[in-house]
Amino acid sequence: MREEKAWALKFALFVIVITTLPYFLGYQLQGENWRFTGFWFGVEDGNSYIAKMLASSWGGWLLKSPYTTYQQNGLFILMPYVLLGKLVSPPAEHEQLVALFHLFRWLSVAMVVLATYDFLSIFLRNIFYRRLGAIVITLGGGLGWLSVVGMGHLWGGALPLDFYSPETFGFLAVFGIPHMVMGRAFFLWSLGIYFRMRQDRVTPRDCLMSGVLLLFAGLMQPIFVMIGWAVIVIDVVVRILIDVFDMARKSKLSAGGVSVGSVLWLILIFLFSLPIVAYLVYISFTDGYFKIWQIQNVLPSPPISHYLLAYGWVLPLVLIGLYGMYRKHIRAYGMMGWLFLFPLLVYLPLGFQRRMAEGFWVLLTVLGLYGLEVYRIPKKVSWVYGASLVSFLVLLAGSLLGFQSRCEPSYLPADKVKAFRQLSAIISPGEVVLASYNTSNALPAWVPAKVIVGHGVESADLSTALRLVNRMYQPTTDDSERYAVIKQFNVRYIFWGPDERAIGIWHPSSLRGTELVYQQAGYEIYRIAALTER
């Protein structure tokens, strides 16, 4: 077992190295005119993680988004970023925060590889299949790579799940979303304990441990708790139905049946993972900002054909594995039920539909490899899983090719970053800066400020706020309207650069009460010294 753990750690180190190389090169090759943000994909969200950390460095111990001026009480969510933000201090906060982000990512990758290997070990005896499973689950994808070889019509012109959905497969998450990866690790450990004790016997200690780990998973990504509950409920209900049937047929419970005592102990899993769900339900009704966050956090699932293209190619092996579990009397009913419940989960009438695919790739890989192992199918057949690694290679190559065309959003103009740094030196933490949407997404990751817009989910009443911000830069807008916006959002600084000039040609110097505090290379920053209404 020690040798297997050593292999898992070596593989985790390999994943850390290959996923860090693009970021390392991004910094090494940024040049004199560009500055690397620290992110290759999902840059808008990446900036928001750094912004949350920076806001935590000058704020409290609850999450308060810097992407809105809406009144916030603070939320007990995404806490790793809040805690990491407490570790930085001037100067060069942005560089410190990016480094901490990737240290968090490294830890998460190590944890998820170990958790994945542990989970595979419950069902697979052959070390070859355990290792193959760990590789496929961590780095694998679907058939999305076909879209880059002229078969994009299969997706109707849309992007394949491999290239934008971190919950559908493994690589995107380990490449840049550490809280999701760490949540997945806790989730797999929690389910692993559950299925191990169902193969042996239910104990209070194991139920407690499984529930606590599921709680930790929920603290990283609450969706894990919902999926974990669904899998466990299916498992328990099916066991009860089978044992009731056996009792009616044989007038006694079958061996290993579900006793009332074991069901009561299993309730511990729900009780110990309940607090995060109860908290989220509570703030959904009581916290005004969280309500807005939830309304704007829309992640619809794509058509079912996209999931078939993502997963369908492994379904023959999955069905073989499912039949093998049935023939071998493997009582992992939750795993089997999860397979059939999946279409319902990803199309529930919820804003975060797509997130409900979390962990499903693990299930498919386990079942597929179990089928290969239990029926002793020649190992060369397992190399069909090599197709799952092509999308990972495409994504990795795409990030490396990004060096040849340094541009926003992964890179920012060096003069823009210089303006950010100057603003950071003069602003008081928490003051509001008016800027375009593009500028405002990056700005809070470099400056301890708030902005009016800048993130599609976190900027409250985005459409209205964005309209008001854009009107500020229109030359036809009356100054009285500008003063009203400044008062409404308590604006202290106005940023003026290429992105703002792309909206409108209005110049902030024309507004009475503004004071120029920075001017260089086409970027200007104005302080609202006083408001003089007409």
ROKE-874947 format. One record per residue: y, x, z of N, C-alpha, C, O in turn. Coordinates in steps of 0.2 Angstrom, whole numbers, plus 2048, in hexadecimal, padded with zeros to 3 digits. Layout:
<rs>
YXZYXZYXZYXZ
...
</rs>
This chain:
<rs>
7FA80480080080080080680480080B8037FD
80680A80380C80F80480D8117FD8138127FB
8088137F98098157F280C8107EE8118117E9
80B8097EF80E8047EB8158037ED8198027E8
8178047F381E8037F58228097F28278087F0
81E80F7F28228157EF8238137E88298157E5
81E8107E482080F7DD82580A7DC82A80B7D8
8258057E182B8007E08328037E18368017DE
8328077E683880B7E883B80F7E284080F7E0
8368127DF8378177D983A8127D383E8147D0
83780D7D28398087CD8408057CE8448057CA
8418047D58488017D784D8077D58528057D3
84B80D7D78508127D58518137CE8578147CC
84C8127CA84D8127C285180D7C085680E7BC
8508077C38558017C185C8027C38618017BF
85D8057C98648077CB86780C7C786D80B7C5
8638117C58668167C08688137B986D8157B7
8638107B686580D7AF86A8087AF86E8077AA
86B8047B58707FF7B58778027B887C7FF7B7
8778087BA87D80B7BD8808107B78868117B7
87B8127B387E8177AD8838147A98888177A8
88380E7A788980B7A388F80B7A789580C7A4
88F8097AE8958097B28988107B289E8117B2
8938157B489581C7B489981E7AE89E8227AF
89681D7A889981F7A289F81C7A18A481E79E
89F8157A38A68117A28AC8157A58B18157A3
8AA8187AB8B081C7AF8B18227AB8B78247AB
8AC8267A98AC82C7A78B082C7A08B383179E
8AF82779C8B28277958B88227958BA82078F
8BB82079A8C181C79A8C781F7968CB81B794
8C88257978CE8287938D48277968D582579C
8DA82A7938E08297968E38237968E882179A
8E281F7918E581878F8E28127928E480D792
8DC8137958D880D7978D580F79E8D48157A0
8D480A7A28D180A7A98CB8057A98CC7FF7A7
8C58087AB8BF8037AB8C07FF7B18C18017B7
8BE7F97B08BE7F47B68B87F47BB8B97F27C0
8B37F77B88AD7F87BC8A87F37BA8A27F27BD
8A97EF7B58A47E97B38A47E97AB8A87EA7A7
89D7E87A989C7E77A289B7E079F89C7DF79A
8997DC7A48987D57A289A7D17A789B7D37AD
89C7CA7A689E7C67AB8A47C97AE8A57C97B5
8A97CC7AB8AE7D07AE8B37CB7B28B57CD7B7
8B47C57B08B87C07B48B57C07BB8B97C07C0
8AF7BE7BB8AC7BE7C28AB7C47C58AC7C57CB
8AA7CA7C28AA7D17C58B17D27C88B17D47CE
8B67D17C48BD7D27C88BE7CD7CE8C17CF7D3
8BB7C77CE8BC7C37D38B87C67D98BA7C57DF
8B27C97D88AF7CC7DE8B37D17E18B37D27E7
8B67D67DD8BA7DB7E08C07D87E38C37DA7E8
8C37D37E08C97CF7E38C77CC7EA8CB7CD7EE
8C17C97EA8BF7C77F18BF7CC7F68C17CB7FC
8BC7D27F48BC7D77F98C37DA7FB8C47DB801
8C77DB7F68CE7DD7F78D17D87FC8D57DA800
8D17D27FA8D47CC7FF8D17CD8068D57CC80A
8CB7CE8068C87CF80D8CB7D58118CB7D5817
8CD7DA80D8D07E08118D67DF8148D87E2819
8DA7DA8128E07D88158E07D18188E57CF81B
8DA7CD8178DA7C681A8D57C68208D47CB823
8D37C08218CE7BE8268C77BF8258C57C3820
8C37BC8298BB7BD8288B87B88258B27B7825
8BC7B38228B97AE81D8BC7AF8168C17B2815
8B87AD8118BA7AD80B8C07A98098C07A380A
8C57AC8068CB7A98048CD7AC7FD8CE7B27FC
8CC7A77F88CD7AA7F18D47AC7F08D97A87F1
8D57B27EC8DC7B37EB8DE7B07E48E47B27E1
8DA7AC7E18DB7A97DA8DF7A37DB8DE79F7D6
8E17A17E08E579B7E18EA79B7E78E979F7EB
8EF7977E68F47967EC8F27907F08F678E7F5
8ED78C7EE8EB7867F28E97887F98E678E7FA
8EB7847FE8E97858058E27868068DE781804
8E078B8098D978C80B8D878E8128DC791815
8D278B8158D078C81B8CC79281C8CB795822
8C97948178C47998178BD7978178BB79281A
8B979A8138B27978128AD79D8148AE7A3813
8A779A8178A279F81989D79F81389779D813
89F7A280D89B7A380789D7AA8048A27AD806
8987AD8008997B37FD89B7B880289F7BD801
8987B880889A7BC80E8997C480D89D7C8810
8947C68098947CD80889A7D080589C7D6807
89E7CD8018A47CF7FE8A97D08038AE7D4803
8A97CB8078AE7CB80D8AD7D18128B27D4813
8A77D28138A57D78188A67DE8158A97E3818
8A57DF80E8A67E580B8AD7E780A8B07ED80B
8B17E280A8B97E38098BC7E68108C17E980F
8B87E58158BB7E781B8BA7EF81C8BC7F2821
8B67F28178B57F98178BA7FD8148B9804814
8BF7FA8108C37FE80C8CA7FF8108CC7FB814
8CE80480D8D58058108D880980A8D580D807
8DF80980A8E380C8058E28148068E081680B
8E38188008E48167FA8DE8147F68D88157F8
8DF8137EF8D98127EA8D480D7ED8CE80E7EC
8D78077EF8D28027F18CE7FF7EC8C87FE7ED
8D07FF7E68CC7FC7E08C68007DF8C17FE7DE
8C78077DF8C180B7DE8BC80B7E38B680B7E2
8BF80A7E98BA80A7EF8B68037EF8B08037F0
8BA7FE7ED8B67F77EC8B17F77E78AC7F47E8
8B27FA7E18AD7FA7DC8A77FE7DE8A27FD7DD
8A98047E28A38087E489F8047E98998057E9
8A28017EE89F7FD7F389B7F77EF8957F57F1
89E7F47EA89A7EF7E68937F27E488E7EE7E4
8947F77E188E7FA7DE8897FD7E38837FD7E2
88B7FF7E88878017EE8837FA7F087D7FB7F2
8867F57F18837EF7F287E7ED7ED8797EA7EF
8807EE7E787B7EC7E18757F17E28707EE7E1
8767F77E38707FB7E486B7F97E98657F97E8
86E7F77EF86A7F57F58677EE7F38617EE7F4
86A7EA7EF8677E47ED8617E57E885C7E27E8
8627EA7E385D7EB7DF8577EE7E28517EC7E1
8587F27E78527F57EB84E7EF7EE8487EF7EE
8527EB7F184F7E57F584B7E17F08467DF7F2
84E7DF7EB84B7DA7E68457DD7E38407D97E2
8457E37E283F7E67DF8397E67E48337E57E2
83A7E87EA8357E87EF8337E17F182D7E07F2
8387DC7F18367D57F28327D27EC82D7CF7EE
8337D47E682F7D27E18287D57E18247D17E0
8287DB7E28217DE7E381D7DB7E88177DA7E7
8207DA7EE81D7D77F381A7D07F18147CE7F3
81E7CC7EE81C7C57EC8177C57E78127C17E7
8177CA7E28127CB7DD80B7CD7E08067CB7DE
80B7D17E68057D37E98027CD7ED7FC7CE7EE
8057C87EE8017C27F17FC7BF7EC7F77BD7EE
7FE7BF7E67FA7BC7E17F67C17DC7F17BF7D9
7F87C77DB7F57CB7D77F27D17DB7F57D47DF
7EC7D37D97E87D87DC7E97DF7D87E97E47DB
7E97DE7D27E97E47CE7F07E77CE7F57E47CC
7F17EE7D07F77F17D07FB7F17CA8017F17C9
7F77F27C47FA7F27BD7FE7EC7BC8047EC7BA
7FB7E67BE7FF7E07BD8057DF7C280A7DC7C0
8047E17C88097E17CD80F7E57CA8157E37CA
80E7EB7C78137EF7C58177EC7BF81D7EC7BE
8127EA7BA8157E77B48197E17B681F7E07B3
8177DD7BB81B7D77BD8217D97C08267D57BE
8227DE7C48287E07C782D7E27C18337E17C1
82A7E67BC82F7E87B68317E27B38377E17B1
82D7DD7B182F7D87AD8337D37B18387D17AE
8327D27B78377CD7BB83D7D07BC8427CD7BB
83E7D77BD8447DA7BE8487DB7B884E7DA7B8
8457DD7B28497DF7AC8487DA7A684B7DA7A1
8427D67A78407D27A18457CC79F84A7CA7A3
8447CA7998487C47978447C079283E7C1791
8477BC78E8437B87898447BA7828437C0781
8457B677D8457B777684C7B877484D7B776E
8517B87788587B977685A7BE77185E7BE76D
8567C47728577C976D8567C77668597CB761
8537C27648527C075E8597BE75B85A7BE754
85D7BC75F8647BA75C8687C075986C7BE755
8667C675B86A7CB7598667CE7528697D3750
8617CB75085D7CE74A85D7C87458597C8741
8627C47458637BF7408607B87418607B473D
85E7B774885B7B074985F7AC74E85C7A8752
8657AD74E8697AA75386A7A275286B79E756
8677A074C86779974A86279574F86378F750
85E79975285979575785D79275D85A78E760
86279575E86679376486C78F76287078D766
86C78D75C87278975987878C75A87E78975A
87979375987F79675988179876188679B761
87E79576687F79776D87C79D76F8787A076B
87E7A077587C7A67778757A577B8757A077F
8707A977A86A7A877D86A7A978586F7AD787
8667A67898667A67908667AE7928697AF797
8627B278F8617B97918687BC7928687C1796
86D7BA78E8737BE78D8797BB79287E7BE792
8787B679587D7B379987B7B07A087F7AF7A4
8747AF7A18727AB7A786E7B07AB8687B17AA
8717B27B186E7B77B58687B47B98647B77BC
8687AD7BA8637AA7BE85D7A87BA8587A77BD
85D7A97B38587A77AF8537AD7AF84D7AC7AE
8557B37AF8517B97AF8537BE7B48567BC7B9
8527C47B38537C97B98597CE7B785D7D07BC
8597D07B185E7D67B08657D57B18687D97B4
8687D07AF86F7CF7AF8717CF7B78767D17B9
86D7CC7BB86F7CC7C286F7D37C58737D57C9
8697D77C48697DE7C686F7E27C38707E77C6
8717E07BD8767E47BA87D7E37BD8817E77BD
87E7DD7C08857DC7C38867D67C788C7D57C9
8817D37CA8837CE7CF87E7CF7D68797CC7D6
8817D47DA87C7D67DF87B7D07E58757D07E7
87F7CC7E687E7C67EB8787C27E88747C07EC
8787C17E28727BD7DF86C7C17E08677BE7E1
86C7C77DE8667CB7DF8637CB7E685D7CB7E7
8687CD7EB8667CD7F28637C67F485E7C67F8
8667C17F28647BA7F385D7B97F18587B67F4
85B7BB7EA8557BB7E78507BF7EB84A7BC7EC
8517C47EE84D7C87F284B7C47F88457C47FA
8507C27FC84E7BE80284A7B88008457B6804
84C7B57FB8487AF7F88417B07F783C7AD7F9
83F7B67F48387B87F28357BA7F982F7B87F9
8387BD7FD8357BF8038337B880782E7B880B
8387B48078377AE80B8317AA80882C7A880C
8307A980282B7A57FF8247A97FF81F7A7800
8257B07FF81F7B480081C7B38078167B3807
8207B380C81D7B281381A7AB8138147AA816
81D7A681081A79F81081379F80C80F79C80F
8137A280680C7A18038077A68068017A4806
8097AB8098047AF80D8017AB8137FB7AC814
8057A88168037A581C7FF79E81A7FA79C81E
80079C8147FC7968127F57988107F1794810
7F579E80E7EE7A180C7EA7A38137E47A3812
7EE7A48187EB7A681E7EB7A08237E779B824
7F17A08277F279A82C7F979A82D7FD79F82D
7FC79482F80379383080479583780179383C
80979983880B79C83F81379A84081679B83B
81579984681C79884782079E84682579E843
81D7A48478217AA8458227AB83E8287AD83C
81D7AA83A81E7AA8338237A58308277A682C
82279F83382779A83182E79B83283379A82F
82F79E8388367A083A8387A683683E7A5834
8347AB8348367B08308387AE82983D7B0826
8347A98268357A682083B7A282083F7A381B
83D79E82584379B82584979F82684E79D822
8497A482A84F7A982A8507AC8248567AD822
84B7AF82084C7B281A84F7AD8158537AF811
84C7A781584F7A28108577A181285B79F80D
8587A181885F7A081A8637A68178697A5815
8617AC8188647B28158657B180E86B7B380B
8607AE80A8617AD8038667A880286A7A97FD
8677A380686C79E8058737A180687879E803
8737A580B87A7A980C87C7AC8068827AD805
8787AF8028797B37FC87B7AE7F68807AE7F2
8767A97F58777A47F087379D7F386D79D7F3
8777987F58747927F886F78F7F486A78B7F7
86F7907ED86A78C7E986378E7EB85E78B7EA
8627947EE85B7977EF8587927F58527917F5
85C7907F985978B7FF8577857FB8517837FD
85A7827F785877C7F485277D7F084D7797F0
8517827EC84B7847E88457857ED8407837EC
8477897F284178B7F783F7847FB8397837FB
8437807FC84177A7FF83D7767FB8387737FC
83F7757F483B7717EF8347747EE82F7707EE
83377B7EE82D77E7ED82877C7F382277B7F3
82B77D7F982777C7FF825775800820773802
82A7707FF8287697FF8237677FB81E7637FD
8237697F481E7687F081776A7F28127677F2
8177717F58117737F780E76F7FD80876E7FD
81276E80281076A80880D763806808761808
81175F8018107597FF8097597FC8057547FD
80875D7F780275D7F37FC75F7F87F775C7F7
7FD7637FC7F77658017F675F8057F075D806
7FB75B8077F975580B7F57508077F174D80A
7F874F8017F474A7FD7ED74C7FB7E97487FB
7EC7527FA7E57557F97E17547FF7DB7527FE
7E37558057DF75580B7DE74E80D7D974C810
7E374980C7E274280D7DD7408087D873C80A
7DD7428027D87407FD7D17428007CC73E800
7D07488027CA74B8047C874880B7C274680B
7CD74680F7CB7428157C873C8137C3739816
7CB73880E7C873280D7C17328097BD72E80A
7C07388067BA7398027B573B8077AF739806
7B674080B7B17438107B27418177AE74381B
7B773C8187B873A81F7BA7408247B973F82A
7BD7458217BF74B8257C474F8217C474F81B
7C87538247CD7578217C975D81E7C4760821
7CB75F8187C87658157CA76C8197CF76C81C
7C67718187C777781B7CE77A8187D077A812
7D277C81D7D977F81B7DE77981A7E377B817
7DC77381C7E176E81B7E776E81E7E8773822
7EB76981D7F27698207F27658277F175F827
7F276882C7F27658337F97638357FE766832
7FA75E83980075C83B80476283F80A76383E
80076684280476C84680777184180C773842
80377283B80677783680C774833810778831
80C76E83281276B82E81876B83381D76C831
81776A83981C76B83E81F77283E82577383F
81A77783E81D77D83E82177F838826783838
81E77C83282277D82C82977B82C82D77D828
82A77683083177383183677883383C778832
83377E83683878383883B786832841788833
83878782D83B78A827841786825846789823
84077F82584677B82384C77C82885277C827
84A77C82F84F77C834853782834859782835
85078883385378E83385779082D85B79482D
85578C82785978D82185E78882086278881B
85E78382586377D82486A77E82586E77B822
86C78382987378482B87878582587D782825
87678982087A78A81B87B784816880783814
87578081587677A81187A77581587E772812
87977481C87D77082088577281F88976D81F
88677882088D77A81F890779819896776818
88C77A81388F77880C89077180B89576F808
88C76D80E88C76680D89376481189675F80F
89376681789976581B8A07668188A4762818
8A076D8158A776E8128A876B80C8AD76A809
8A27698098A37658028A775E8038AA75C7FF
8A775C80A8AA75680B8B175780F8B575380F
8B275D8128B775E8178BC7638148C2763816
8BA7688108BE76D80E8C176C8078BD76B802
8C876B8068CB7698008CA76E7FB8C876C7F5
8CB7747FC8CA77A7F78C377A7F58C177B7EF
8BE77A7F98B777A7F78B57747F38B17757EE
8B876F7F48B77697EF8B976B7E88B57697E3
8BF76E7E88C17707E18BD7757DE8BB7757D8
8BB77A7E28B677F7E08B077C7DD8AE77E7D7
8AD7777E08A77747DE8A87707D78A47707D3
8AD76D7D78AF7697D18B076D7CB8AD76C7C5
8B37737CC8B47787C68AE77C7C58AE7807C0
8A977D7C98A37817C989E77E7C589977B7C8
89F77D7BE89A7797BA89677E7B68997827B2
89077E7B788B7837B388577E7B088077E7B3
88777B7AB8827767A887C77A7A587D7807A2
8767777A587077A7A287177979A873774798
86E77E79686E77D78F86977878D865776791
86877778786377278485C77578685B77B787
85777178785077378984D77878484977C786
85077877E84D77C77984F78477B84B788779
85478477E85678B78085278E785850794785
85078978A84B78C78F84478D78C84079178E
84278978783C78A78383C79178083779577F
84279377D84279977A84279F77F8407A577D
84579D7858457A278A83E7A378D83C7A978E
83B79E78E83479E79282E79C78E82879E790
82F79978982979678582479B78381E799783
8267A17818217A677E81C7A87848177AB782
81E7A778A8197A978F8157A37928107A4796
81679D79081379779280B797791808795796
80979A78C80179A78B7FE79E7917F979C793
8017A47927FE7A87987FF7A479F7FB7A57A3
8057A179F80679D7A68017987A77FF7977AC
7FF7947A17FB78F7A27F47927A47F078F7A7
7F27987A17EC79B7A27EC79D7AA7E779B7AD
7F179F7AC7F27A17B37F179B7B87EE79B7BD
7F47957B67F478F7BA7ED78D7BA7EB78A7BF
7EA78D7B47E378A7B57DE78F7B97DA78D7BC
7E07957B97DC79A7BD7DD7997C47D87997C8
7E37977C67E47967CD7E178F7CF7DE78F7D5
7E078B7CB7DD7847CC7D57867CD7D27837D2
7D278A7C87CB78B7C97CA7907CF7C478F7D2
7CE7947D17CD7987D67CF7957DD7CE7987E2
7D178F7DD7D378B7E37D978F7E77D978F7ED
7DD7927E37E37957E67E878F7E87EB78C7E3
7E978E7EE7ED7887F17F478A7F17F87887F6
7F778C7EB7FE78D7EB8017887E78047887E1
8017827EA80377C7E680B77C7E580D7797E0
80E77F7E981577F7E88177837E281C7817DE
8137897E181478C7DA8137887D48177887D0
80D7847D580B7807CF81077A7CE8127797C9
8127777D48177727D381E7747D18217707CD
82077A7D282677D7D082677D7C982C77C7C5
82177F7C682077F7BE8227797BB8267797B6
8207737BE82176D7BB82776A7BD82A7657BA
82A76C7C38307697C583676C7C283C76A7C2
8357727BE83B7767BC83F7727B78467727B8
83D76E7B284176A7AE8467657B284B7647B0
8437637B784775E7BB84D7627BF8527607BF
84B7687C185076C7C585676E7C185C76D7C3
8557707BB85A7737B785E76E7B486376F7B0
85C7677B48607627B186275D7B68647577B5
86275F7BD86575A7C286C7597C186F75E7BE
86F7537C28767527C187A7567C687E7537CA
87A75C7C687E7617CA8827657C68807677C1
8887677C988C76C7C58897737C488B7767BF
8857757C888277B7C887B77B7C587677F7C7
8797777C08737767BD86F77C7BC86977D7BE
8727807B886F7867B586C78B7BB86878F7BA
87078B7C186E78F7C686778D7C98637917CC
8647877C785E7857CA8587887C68527877C8
85978C7C28547907BE8527967C384E79A7C1
8567987C885579E7CC84D79E7CE84A7997D1
84B7A47CD8447A57CF83E7A37CB8397A57CC
84079F7C683B79C7C18377A27BD8317A17BC
83B7A77BB8387AC7B78337B07BB82E7B27B9
8347B07C282F7B37C68297AF7C68237B27C6
8297A97C78247A47C78207A57C08197A67C0
8237A57BA8207A67B481C7AC7B38167AC7B1
81F7B17B681C7B87B58167B97BA8117BB7B7
8167B67C08117B67C480B7B27C18057B57C1
80C7AC7BF8077A87BC8047AB7B67FD7AB7B5
8087AE7B18057B17AB8017B77AD7FC7B87AA
8037BB7B17FF7C17B37F97C07B77F47C37B6
7F97BA7BB7F37B87BE7EE7B67BA7E87B77BB
7F07B37B47EB7B07AF7E87B67AC7E27B67AB
7EC7BC7AA7E97C27A77E47C57AC7DF7C87AA
7E67C57B27E27C97B77DB7C57B97D67C87B8
7DC7BE7BA7D67BB7BC7D17BA7B77CB7B97B8
7D37B97B17CE7B97AB7CD7BF7A87C97C07A3
7CF7C57AB7CE7CC7A87CF7CC7A17CB7CF79D
7D47C979F7D77CA7987D97D17977DC7D479B
7D77D47917D97DC7907E07DD7917E47D9790
7E17E37957E87E47977ED7E57917F37E4792
7EA7E778B7EF7E87867F27E17847F87E1781
7EF7DB7867F37D57857F97D57897FE7D1787
7F97D878F7FF7D77938057DB79080B7D9792
8047DF78B80A7E278880E7DD7848137DF781
80C7D67838107D17818167D178581C7CE782
8167D378B81C7D278F8217D878D8277D7790
81F7DC7898247E178782A7DE78382F7E0783
8287D878082D7D477D8337D27818397D177F
8317D17888367CF78D83B7D478E8417D3791
83A7DB78D83E7E078E8437E17898487E5789
8427DE7838477E077D84E7DD77F8537E177D
84F7D77828557D57838597DA78885F7DB788
8557DC78D8587E179285B7E778E8607E9790
8577EA7898597EF78585F7EE7818647F2780
8607E877E8657E677B86C7E577F8717E877D
86B7E27858717E27898737E978C8797EA78C
86E7ED78D8707F478F8737F878A8787FB78B
8717F77848747FB77E87B7F877D87F7FB77B
87C7F177E8827EE77D8877F178188D7F277F
8857F278888A7F578C88C7FC78B8927FE78C
88780078888880778688D80778089180B77F
88C80277B89080277589780077789C802773
8987FD77D89F7FB77F8A48017808AA80077F
8A18077808A580D7818A980E77B8AF81177B
8A680C7758A980E76F8B080A76D8B480B769
8B08047718B67FF76F8B97FD7768B87F8778
8BC8027798BF8017808C47FB77F8C97FC77B
8C47F67828C87F07828C77EC7888C37EC78C
8CC7E77898CC7E278E8C67DD78C8C57DC786
8C37DB7918C47DB7988C17E179C8C37E27A2
8BB7E47998B87E979D8BD7EF79F8BC7F27A4
8C17F079A8C67F579B8CD7F279B8CE7ED798
8D17F579F8D87F37A08DD7F979D8DB7FE79E
8E27F779A8E77FC7988E980079E8EB7FD7A3
8EA80779D8EC80B7A38F38097A68F48097AC
8F78077A18FE8057A38FE7FF7A79027FE7AC
8F97FA7A68F97F47AA8F67F67B18F97F37B6
8F17FA7B18EF7FC7B88F48007BC8F57FF7C2
8F88047B88FE8077BC9038027BF9058037C4
9047FD7BB9087F77BD9057F47C39097F27C8
8FF7F37C38FB7F07C98FC7F47CF8FD7F17D4
8FB7FA7CE8FB7FF7D49027FF7D79037FF7DD
9077FF7D390E7FF7D590F7F87D99137F87DE
90D7F37D690E7EC7DA90A7EC7E090D7EA7E5
9047EF7E09007F07E69047F47EC9037F27F2
9087F87EA90C7FD7EF9127F97F29147FB7F7
9147F47EE91A7F17F19197EA7F391D7E77F7
9147E77F29137E07F49107DF7FB90D7E47FD
9127DA7FE90F7D88049087D48039087D07FF
9037D68078FC7D38058FD7CB8069007C880A
8FA7C88008FA7C08009007BD7FD9007B77FC
9057C17FA90A7BE7F79087BC7F09037BF7ED
90B7B87ED9097B57E690D7B87E09137B97E0
9087B97DB90B7BC7D590A7B77CF9047B57CF
90F7B67CB90E7B27C590D7B67C09107BB7BE
9077B57BC9057B97B69017B47B28FF7AF7B4
8FF7B77AC8FB7B37A78F47B37AA8F27B67AF
8F07AE7A78E97AE7AA8E57B47A98E27B77AE
8E67B87A48E27BE7A38E47C37A88E07C77AB
8EB7C47A98ED7C97AD8EB7C77B58E97CB7B9
8EB7C07B68EA7BE7BD8E37BF7BF8E17BF7C5
8DE7BF7BA8D77C07BC8D67C77BE8D27C87C3
8D97CC7BB8D87D37BD8DD7D57C38DB7D97C8
8E37D27C48E87D47C88E57D47D08E67D97D3
8E27CF7D28E07CF7D98DB7D47DB8D97D57E1
8D77D77D68D27DC7D78D67E37D88D37E87DA
8DC7E37D78E07E97D78E67E97DC8E87EE7DF
8E87E37DD8EE7E17E18EC7DC7E78E97D77E5
8EE7DE7ED8ED7D97F28F27D37F28F67D27F6
8F17CF7ED8F57C97EB8F17C37EA8EB7C37E9
8F57BE7EA8F27B77E78F57B67E08FB7B87DF
8F17B27DC8F47B07D68F37A87D58EF7A57D9
8F67A67D08F679E7CF8EF79C7CB8EC7977CD
8EE7A07C68E879F7C28E57A67C18E77AB7C3
8DF7A67BE8DB7AC7BD8D47AC7BE8D07B07BC
8D17A67C08CA7A57C08C879E7BF8CB7997C2
8C379D7BB8C27967B88BF7927BE8C078B7BD
8BC7947C38B97907C98BE7907CF8BF78B7D2
8C17967D08C57977D78CC7957D68CF7947DB
8CF7947D08D67937D08D678B7D08D47877CB
8D97887D68D97817D78DD77E7D18E37807CF
8DB7787CF8DE7747CA8E07787C48E67787C2
8DB77B7C18DC7817BD8E077E7B78E57827B5
8DF7797B48E27767AE8E97757AF8EE7777AB
8EB7727B48F27717B68F67777B78FB7787B5
8F377B7BC8F67817BE8F77867B88FC7897B7
8F27867B38F378A7AD8F87887A98FC78C7A6
8F97817A88FE77F7A49057817A790A7827A3
9067807AD90C7827B090E7897B091478B7AE
90978E7B090A7957B090C7967A891079A7A7
9087937A490A79579C91179279B915795797
91378D79E91A78A79C91F78F79F92578F79D
91E7927A49227977A792579C7A292A79E7A2
92079E79E9227A37999247A17929267A578D
92579A79292879778B93079778C933795791
93379A78693A79A78693D793787943793788
93A78E78593D78778593D78478C94077F78D
93978779193978479793F78579B94278A79B
94178079E9487807A29477847A89417837AB
94C7877AA94B78B7B194A7877B79477897BB
94C7817B794B77D7BD94477B7BD94177B7C3
94077B7B893977A7B89367807BB9317807BE
9387867B993678C7BB93778D7C393278F7C6
93C78B7C593E78B7CC9397877D09377897D5
9377817CD93377C7D092C7807D192977F7D6
92A7837CC9237867CC92378C7D191E78D7D5
9287907D19297957D69287937DD9257967E1
92C78D7DE92C78A7E59257877E69227887EC
9227847E291C7807E39167857E59127847E9
91678B7E19117907E29137967E790F79B7E8
9197957E991C79B7ED91B7A27EA9197A67ED
91D7A27E491D7A87E09227AD7E39287AC7E4
9207B37E39247B97E69257BE7E092A7C17E0
9207BF7DC9217C47D691F7C17D091B7BC7CF
9227C37CA9217C17C391F7C77C09227CC7BF
9197C77BD9167CC7B99187CB7B19177C57AF
91A7D07AE91B7CF7A79197D57A391B7DA7A3
9147D379E9117D879A90E7D57939107D0792
90A7D97909087D67899047CF78A9067CB785
9007CE78F8FD7C878F9027C27909017BD78E
9077C479490C7BE7969107BD78F9127B778E
9127C278C9167C27859127BE7809157BB77C
90B7BE7819077BA77C9087B377D9067AF779
90A7B178390A7AA7859117A77829127A277F
9167AB78491D7A97829227AF7839207B4786
9287AF77F92C7B477F9327B47859367B8785
9317AF7899367AF78F9367B57939307B8794
93B7B879593C7BE79993E7BC7A09437B97A1
93A7BF7A593C7BD7AC9437BF7AE9467BC7B3
9467C47AB94C7C67AD9527C17AC9577C27AF
9507BC7A89557B77A69567B27AC95A7AE7AC
9517B27B19517AD7B69557B07BC9537B57BF
95A7AC7BE95E7AE7C495A7AF7CA9567AA7CB
95B7B47CE9577B57D49517BA7D394E7BB7D8
9507BD7CD94B7C17CC94E7C97CD9537CA7CB
9497CD7CF94B7D47D09467D97CD9407D87CF
9487DD7C89437E17C59417E77CA9457EA7CC
93A7E77CB9387EC7D09337F17CC9317F67CF
9317F07C692D7F57C292E7F47BB92E7EE7B8
92F7F97B792F7F97B092D7FF7AD92F8047AE
9277FE7A99258047A591F8027A091B7FE7A1
92080579A91B8047959197FD7939147FB792
91F7F979391E7F279191C7ED79791A7E7795
91B7F079D91A7EC7A391F7EB7A79227F07A9
9217E57AA9277E47AE9247E07B49207DB7B3
9277E17BA9257DD7C092C7DB7C39307DF7C4
92D7D57C49337D27C79327CF7CE92D7CB7CF
9367D07D39357CD7D993A7C77D99407C87D7
9387C27DC93C7BC7DD9407BD7E493E7BC7E9
9467C07E294B7C27E894E7BB7EB94E7BB7F1
9507B77E79537B17EA9527AB7E49537AD7DE
9527A57E695279F7E295979C7E195C79A7E6
95B79C7DB9627997DA9617937D59617947CF
96178E7D89607887D39667867D096C7877D3
9667837CB96C7807C796E77A7CB9747777C9
</rs>
